[in-house]
Every structure is written in structure tokens, then in C-alpha cells.
Amino acid sequence: MDKPVTLGFVGCGNMGQMAHIANYAEIPGIRLKALVDVKQEQARKVAARHGIEQVYGSVEELAADPEIDGVVCIMFWGLQEEPATQLLRAGKHVIVEKPLAGNAAAGGRMVEAARQAGKHLICGYMKCHDAGIQWARQRIRERGKINQA
């Protein structure tokens, strides 16, 4: 068996608990290794519920963990530039929620950090795969515009 992909998480609020962490826990070949959140007690409870091995007190501690292959940042998009950039520079692949950043300059800095580190920076946008969105996209392509009678 191949070595599992070892993930860390920054943030375990509502979306983290209801979507991201629970979904990653179901994927074969994924190891949930570490979690960081400003709400330490909540982080410990979420880690226990999902079998996450370690709760760190800071992004710096997570970034220093040599076993972490990638990190999923589940936080408000206006705040994810600093941790994402720090994790990329530490050699971790990073997944962030949409939008990528609070403004184009911050997004550019994140992309540049990924390029320099030779790591992937992925902005998750699940709706592009939603059946309704796919249907609408196809109708628009067929008709050439929206609301054509």
C-alpha cells in the first residue's frame, strides 16, 4: 500500500466540521494528522471526533511538522493569506476556500509563494462540479446567452 497523504487543518468552525474535515476523513488514503484553531477546546473536541492525531497551538507548529504533506485552510477568506503563505513557504501544499483572498494583491502574493515553493495552492470551489451548475453551463453554451426565449 502506498503511503497515505497526511493532512493538517487550520480552522474547525462550522464549515470545517460540517464539510471539510468530515469529508476528508472518508477518503481512503488520507491521514488526518493535525489541527490548529484559535478555539483550543473546540479543536480538541473536533480532533477527538474525527480521529485527528494532534492539536497544535499555532500555524507555526503545524508548518514545522515534517509529516504534513498538505494543509486545508478552512477560514474566512480575508484572513487566509498569512497562514497559507507561511505553510507554502514551509513546503506544504495548501487548499483554501473560495475566494482565494481578500483582494487581488493578496491572491498574487499567495500564488507567488506557491510558485517559489514549488507547491500547489488550490482554491476549492465545489459548485463548479454541481449538477445544477453543469446543466446551466450547458444551456448557456447551447443558446449563447442567458434567458433566451
C-alpha positions, 0 to 999 in steps of 0.5 A: 500500500502506498503511503497515505497523504497526511493532512493538517487543518487550520480552522474547525468552525462550522464549515470545517466540521460540517464539510471539510474535515468530515469529508476528508476523513472518508477518503481512503488514503488520507491521514488526518494528522493535525489541527490548529484553531484559535478555539483550543477546546473546540479543536480538541473536541473536533480532533477527538471526533474525527480521529485527528492525531494532534492539536497544535497551538499555532500555524507555526507548529503545524508548518514545522511538522515534517509529516504534513504533506498538505494543509486545508485552510478552512477560514474566512477568506480575508484572513487566509493569506498569512497562514497559507503563505507561511505553510507554502513557504514551509513546503506544504501544499495548501487548499483554501476556500473560495475566494482565494483572498481578500483582494487581488494583491493578496491572491498574487502574493499567495500564488507567488509563494506557491510558485517559489515553493514549488507547491500547489495552492488550490482554491476549492470551489465545489459548485463548479462540479454541481449538477445544477451548475453543469446543466446551466453551463450547458444551456448557456453554451447551447443558446449563447446567452442567458434567458433566451426565449 
